[in-house]
Amino acid sequence: MIRVLLAEDVQMVRGALVALLNLEPDIEVVASVASGDEIISAVEKNKPDVAVLDIDLPGMDGLSAATVIHGTVPDTRTLILTSLGRPGTLRRALNARVNGFILKDAPVGELADAIRGVSVGRRVIDSQLALSAWDTDECPLTPRELEVLRLASDGADAMEIATTLFLSVGTVRNYLTAATAKLDARNRVDAVRIARKSGWF
């Protein structure tokens, strides 16, 4: 049996996936959680073969959880199940060393097959998304520029960002200006739109 942990915040979706996966003769869902903050303790307690993780979770996001899982419970493989089917999101997932990436609108049979593939060490990635990622430019922003832009996208002003990141207000403004210029954006709002559309955050 392939032991699976499922992390999905939408209760109806989580319940349906658990029920459908448990119908598979070789898959057993041993734990399901609704928030990212529950993932690591559930993985450590249940030792699943595969952790199926949504990216967009309350608390710790699925990609951060995947990184922690690889460092603390390396025998558990990770499969991202998400509606965020953008090339930038796939790149971020691959940088987090996930073992698989599949979209939520895939048939349940594909999810079960992806779990089987990941459990035996194969990397399983949605083929259309992989082709899109191949043709898409990498993010030109530094990690710090991206972090500053992400905080700005959440509505934080330069002073709040500076306080959060222990930077000066002038440095924050410089990062925002650099990010806007590198993305060839008209302004900060346009830079946020470009970064979101590209799946960079």
PEQUI-V898019 format. One record per helix or strand. SS is the DSSP state (@ for helix, = for strand). FROM is the first residue (numbers start at 1). TO is the last residue. If there is no record, write none. Layout:
BEGIN
ss->[SS,SS]
from->[FROM,FROM]
to->[TO,TO]
END
This chain:
BEGIN
ss->[=,@,=,@,=,@,=,@,=,@,=,@,@,@,@,@]
from->[2,11,27,36,50,62,77,87,100,108,124,127,143,158,169,188]
to->[7,22,33,46,53,72,82,95,103,119,125,135,153,165,182,198]
END
